[in-house]
Amino acid sequence: MLYRRVGNSYCYTAFESEQLTTLLKREGGKQATVQYNVFSTFGREGKYTLRSINGVLLADGKRTVTQVDQSGGQILLGGDEALSCP
């Protein structure tokens, strides 16, 4: 699970990938570099794909490079309004 703090709240992406789990365990860090492809319609951010984690390419635009089961959302705390996640 990847978390990104926004104000007092969090955006998260949950994923399931044996390759990424092995890589992240081997690196032993608590932080990862994550890139997203964010798609906009009429200037409003909408759907997104997880582009890469620590340099492992998962999606190039809408084209999936590495199949990863993923979902995401937001955890609102401290009176924050709805977040623009990712």
Secondary structure, DSSP 8 states (H G I E B T S, - for coil): -EEEEETTEEEEEEEE-HHHHHHHHHH--S---EEEEEEEETTEEEEEEEEEETTEE-EETTEESS--EEEEEEE--TT-------
